[in-house]
Amino acid sequence: MKNLNLRLAVLVVAFGVISCSNDTAFETVEEESNIENLQAKPLTPAQINTKINETVSNREQFEWTKMDAHTIWSATVHGDQILTIGYGNDDNDFNKNDSNAAGIKNQLIQRIATIDGNGQKKTSDFLIDDDDQLNIIDVKIENLATVVDLLSQKGIRYIEPTGYRYLDHEATAKSGAGCGYESATLNAADYTTIAPGAKVPWTFYEHNIPSAWNYSTGAGVGIGVIDTGLTPNNSLMNGNFNDGYSSGRYVQKFGTFVDSWWPWSSRTDGPNDKCGHGTSMTAVATAPRNNNGMPVGVAYNSNLISYRGTKNVLLDGYHEQKGVANALTALGNRSDVKVISMSIGHIISVGRIKDAVRYANNRGKLIFAAGGTSTSFTNFVGVIFPAWMDETVAVTGVTDANYYEECDICHKGSKIDFTVVMQRDGKGSRTTPVLSYYNGQTDYVGGSSVATATTAGIAALVWSRHPSWSKTQVLNRLKQSADLYPNRSSQYGYGNINALQAVQ
């Protein structure tokens, strides 16, 4: 494959060179024949997914930048011909506001017009989007030669076939992963009722959260939750967000996800949750403490800024990845937001989201990400993206056994930073009680998702207690109050956080 890529690169150079040599002319004809053969034979989705699965099954991070031109082009063919290009003077040149990379972008656009369209295309024919905040453009390309040329150019940080949907080609994949509007009657052993009539989940006591409320309830701290949105059908997460012991705060809802197959579409489908997962996560972090007999959130006096950035928990597709990235940059630009919770992810690295995480991180946001929740098609995966990034805090769930044991659907690994007890010992046992999608209903939620939202809430308690602290100081306090500190487990990070110790 390396020899093949070399021949293709030579061909691209030949596009701009006029030679009178018969030998050179013969070689060019031969290379044109090679590229034409490949152009007619992209890899099948099954072949592409095999490459992805081989990588992640070895606990390696899959990144498109490590793939050859033919594989990237093949995925583009099967992904509405969408190619995302991250450009810049170096790997850290991702912020458009701090960059002088406009010249690089213009040169790339000119090359694409020349190579992919033989000089016949206008920019509007192939330029899908030019990101407002990040050094990213999305283009529609057709030819393998274009991919080969882009890979040879300086000033390109990555190119990715973001229209390719891995899950569409996995037989056991479920498009509604993580979604559901279920409700369940809570077992009396799974909560404790406290004033003025709120239910405290049993899992909160495993981390001394109720005792921590004597020192902090999260007031003044904004928690941004990027997920599937927030229900319009539960008054406690809407008009009655300020109720009982929860007061003086606000909830705001936004939507950045575009539910459309057309890449040029920019109309979002609003902030409302159409999955159920986002509602559960926002409730775990911030549900009010009142007399309605419903489960309370960890930081019941924190402000909530909810973003519907994705359709479900698996970030597989152009509009989902773009929606999450746009939510990250928007939250990064808000001074009232300190903590960001992301109980979503992918088994594939996504350059656009990586840039957006780094953007928000550079603006002082403490970003928590789910370490991974297994399904029938991801049970061979370790810690998922973006939790594996250094700029995020990775969280997974464990049982209440007297030793560390991941929940029956939770991932573990060296990238995990913290754990949260969210399941009774024993496979399939009861998990964390939460406020449900509809008024007056409750449910149980498990996995690394609820663990992540819980940890984000604890971080808000600490930051509210110490409002002048930086994210580094808050994170260090969380580490220092965890079970295993100063040591770090190879699978569970610093372990379970003691919220009471963290806020004292």
N, C-alpha and C positions, 0 to 999 in steps of 0.2 A: 504493500500500500504506500510506503514511503516513496518508492521509485515512481509509482503512479502519480502521486502528488507533485513530485519534482517535474515530471513531464508536463503536467497540467499548468504548473507555474511558468514553465518555459513558454508554453503556448500563449499565455496571457501577455507575457512580455513581447511576444512576436506580434501581437495585435498592433503595437505602436511602432514597429520597426519595418522599414522598407529595405529589402535586400535584393541584389541582382544575382546572388549566388544560386546556382542550380541545386547545390547540396542543401542550402538553407530552405529553399522552396520545397524540396522533397521532404525534409524533416517536418516542415510546417503542415504539409498535407497529411503526413502520417499522424501528427499530434491531433489535427482536426478530426481525423477518423477515430482516434481513441476517445476523445471527448464526446463525439457524437454517439459512440456506442454506449458510453456511460450515461449520457443524457437520456437515452431511451430506456435505461435500465436502473431506475432508482431502487434502493433497498426497499423491501416490503416493511410494513409496520411491525410484523412479527420479528423480522431480522433486527430492526432498530431496537425494539423492546428487549430482545435477547441481549444486546450489548449493554443496555441500561441495567438489566437484572443481573448480569454477570458482575458488573461493577459493585452494585449495592449489596449483593449477597456476600461479597468479600469484605463488607463493612468499610468500603471505600466511598468517598464522596463523588457522585457523578456530576461532572461539569462538561458542558458542550465544548468548552475551549480545548478539552483534551481529545476531542473527536476529529477525524479527518474530514476533508472538504466534502467527499462524496456522502458520508453519513449525515452531515449537517444539511446538505442540499436535499437529500432524500427525505429527511424529516420535514423540511420546508415544503416539499412537493405534497406531502400528506397533511400539511398544516396550513392550508389556504395561502401558501406561498409567502407567509409572513416571516420576516427576518428582523430581529431587534439588534441594533448595533450600539454598543457602548463605546464612545470615543473619548479621547483626551490625551494630554501630553504624557501621562504616566498612569499607573494603576490607581493613584489617589486623586486623579483629576476627574472627579465625577460630578461636582457641584457647578452648575452653570453660572451661578452668581460669583464664584471665586475663580473662574476659569478664563483663559484666553484661547479656548479651543474652537472658536467659531470658524476659523480658517480651515481647521481639519474637517469639520462637518461639511462645509461647502465643497471641499475637494472630494469628499466621499460621495456626495450627491452627484457631482459631475461625473465621477467614474462610473457610478451605477447607471446613469443615463446613457453613457457612451457604450459600456460593455453589455448591460442587460437589454438595452433597447436599440443597440447599433446606432446610437446617436439620434434616434427618432422619437424617444420618449420625452415628454415634459415632466418636470418635477411632480406636478399634481397627479401624474399617471401612476406613480409608484410610492410617493412619500405619504405614509399613513398618518404619522404623528411626529411632531418635534416637541419633546418634553419641555415643560416650562421651567422646571427646577433642576433637572439632571441632564448630563451630557449623554442623551439617548435619542436615537431616531428609530422609528419603525418603518420598514419599507416592504414593498411587495416585489419579489424577484422571481425570475423564471429559470435562469440559466446557471448551470454548474460553474461555468467560467467566472461568473460574478462572485460566487462564494470563494473560489480559488483566489481570485484577485484580492478580495477583501482580507483574506487570511494573510496575504503577503504584505499588506500595507502597514506602515507605521501610523501611530495615532489611533489604533483600534484596540480597545481593552478587551472586548469580547464580541462575538456574534452568536446569536442563539435563535433557533427555529421556534419562536414562542407560540406559533399557531398550532404546533404539534401537541396533540393530547394523548399522553401516554396511556391514560386509563381507558380511553375509547377502544384500545386494542388489547386489553387484558380481559380475558373471558370471565374472570371472577370479580371484576371491579363493579362497584355500585356507584352510580352517578349521584345518588343522594346521600353519600357517606356523611355520617354524623348528624343527619337531619331526623326530625320527628317531633310530633306535637303530643307525645304521650304524657299521661299523668299517672300518679300512683299515690295511694294512701300511705302515709308514713307510719312505720312501726314505732310504737311509743318508746322503744329502747333506743331509737336513733336520734332523739332530740331531747332537749331540756327547755322548758318554758320559763322565760324570765320576764321581768317587767318591761313594758306594760302589757305583755301578752304575746311576745314574739318567741318563735322556736329557734333555738341555737342548735345547729347540726352537731352530731357527736364528734365529727372530725375536727371541729374547731377546738374542742377540749384537748385533743392530741397535741395541739400546738400552743396551748395556753392563751388562745385569742380572747376568750371572755375576760380573763384577768387583765390582759393588756388594755382592755377598754377603760379600765380605771385611770389610765394615763393618756390614751389617745383613741379617737374614733374616726380619724382621717380628715377632720375638718380642714378646709383650705387647700386640699390637694386634689388636682384633677387627674382622674384615671381615664386614659383613652383605651377603649376596647375595639380592636379591629377584628371583625368576625362577620357573621351573616346578618347583622343588624339587630334591631330591638323591636319586640312585639308592640303593636298598637293596642293589644287586647288585654293588657294587664295594667290596671290603673296605678298599681304601686310602682311601676317603672315609668310612669308617665305623669299624669296630673297630681297623683298622691305620692310622688317621690319624696316630698317634704311632708312627713307625717309622724306623729308620735315623738320619739326621741331623735328622729332625723329632721334637722331643720337648717335653714340658712344656706342651702346648697342648690345646685341646678343640674338638670339633665338636658343634654342636647343630642340630637340625632342627625346624622348625615349619611349620604349614600354616594359611593364612588364606583360601584359595580355597574357595568353596562351589560344587560342581558340580551345580547344580540350575536348572531353568527357573523354579521358584517363587520369587518375590522375598522372601517371608517366611522362607524356609529359612535357617538359620544354622549347619547342621552341615557342617563342612569335610570334605574328602576326604583329609586327612592331609598329611604333609610329603614324601611320596615323589614323585619325579619320574616323571611319566607321559608325558613328551614327549622328554626327552633333552637339551634345550637348557640347562636349569639345571645339570645335571651337568657339562656341558662348561665352563660359566662358573665354577663353583666350583673345578673342577680347575685351570683356567688360573691362577686367583688363588692357590690354596692347596695343591695336590696335594703329597704328601710326597716328600722326597728320600731314597730308600732303594736297596736292591740288587735291586729287582724288574725293572729294565730298562724302566721306564715313564716317560713325560714328567713332569717336576717342575713345580710351580707357582712363580709369581714370588715370593710371600711364603710360603715353605714352612715357616715356623715361626709364622705368624699363626694366631689362633683363627678359626674359621669359624662363622658363624651363618646358616644357610640358611633362607629362607622360600619355601614354595610359595604365591605370591600370585596366580598366574595359570595359565591352561590352556596358553597358548602365548605367543609374543612380542608379539602384537598385542592391545592392551588395549581390546578391543571388546566391551563388555557390562557389565551392572550388577555381577555378582558378581566379574568380573575386576578391574574398577576399584576396587571396594570392598575386595577382597582385597589389592591392592597398597597402597592407602591405609592399611589396618590394619597391614600389615607395616611401613610407614614410621613410623607413630606408635609401634609397639612397639619398633623399633630406636632411634627417637629417645629413648625413655625408658631405654635401657640405657647405663650409664656405661662398660661395657667395649667398646662398639662405637665406633670412630672413623671408619671408612670404610664407605660404602654403595655397592654396585655394582648398576646397573639396566640390563641389556642388553635392554630391552623398551621399548615405546612405542606411539604412535598418531599419526595425522595430524590428530587432533582434540584440542583442549585439553579437559582433564577437570578440572573445578573441585575435586572431592574430592581427587584426586591432587595438584593444585596446592597445596591447603591442607596436605596431609600432608607434601609436600616442604618447604614453608616451616616447618612444625612441627619437622621433624627438623633442618633447617638452623639454626633458632634455638637448637637444643640442641647446636650445635657439631659436627654431623656433616658430613663432606666427601662430597658425593653426586656420583657419576659416572653419566652417562647416555649411552646410545648415540645417535649423531647420525642414524642411520637406515641401513637396509639395503634396497636396492630389491628389489621383486618385480614381477611382471607388472602389478600394479595400483597400485603406489606409485612407479613410476620417474619420475614428474613432480614428486615432492615434494622440498623442501629438507630442512633439519634438522627432525626430528620432535619431538613433545612426549614427555616433559618436558625433553628436552635443550635446547630453545630457552629454557627458563626461566633467569633470572639466578641463581637459587639452586642450579642444577646446573652441573657441569663436563661439557661436551659433548665427546665423543671420536669420531673416525672412523678408518677404516683406509686405509692407503696401500701402494703397492708398494715394492719395493726398488730402483726406478729411481734414477738419480742426480739426479733432479728430483722435485718433489712431484706425484704422480699418485694420485688416489683409486683404491681397488680396484674391480674391475669391477662390484661391487654396492653400493658405499658412497656415502653422501650427503656433501655438503660444503656450506659456506655460512658466512655471517658469524658465526653463533652457535657455530661449532666453536672449542674451546679448545686441544685437543691432537690429535696423530695418532700412530698406532702402525703400524709396518711389519708387515704380516701376510700379504702375498702376494708371490710371485715376480713379477717384471716380465713382463707378458704376460697377456692375458685367459685366465681359466680355469686359471691356474697354481696350483701347490701353495701351501697356506696354513699356518696354525700347527698343529703336532702337539699333540695333547691326550690325556689319559687318557679312555677311553671309558666307556660305561654299564656294561659287564660286566667281570668280573675278567680280567686278562691281555690286554685289548684296547685298541687305540689308534685314533685317528681324526685327521682334519684338520678344523679349524673356521676360517671366515673371517668377513668382514663387520665392521661396526662393533661387533658384540657382543663378539667376542674382543678387539678393541682396547680396549673399555671395561673389561673384566675385567683386562686386562694393566695398564692405567693405575692401576686401584684397587690392584693388588698393589704397584706402584712407590710409590704414596702410603703404603702400609703400611710399606714399607722405610724411608721418610723419617721417618715418625712414630715408628717403633721406635727409630731413631737419635736422635731428639729428642723424647722422651716428654712433655716439659713444653710443647711448642709448641701453639699454637692452630691451627685449621684454616686460618686466613688465612696464618699463617707457613708451613705445609706447602705450601699452594697457591702461595704466592709462590716457594718454593724450586723447585717443579716448573717454574714459568714461567722462572725464571732459568737453569735447566739445559737448557732447550729450544733447538732449533736456531735459531729465528728471533728469540728475545728480544734486545733489547727491542722489536723490531718485532712486528707482528701481521699475519698474512696475512688477506686478505678471505675466503679460502676454507678455510684450514687452521689458523687460530689461531696459536699459538706453535710449532707443528710437533712434531717428534719429541723426546721427553725423553731425556736422557742420565742414566740411573739412577745411574751411578757418580758423576758430578758432583753429583747431587741429594743423595746421602747423605754426601758428604765435608764 
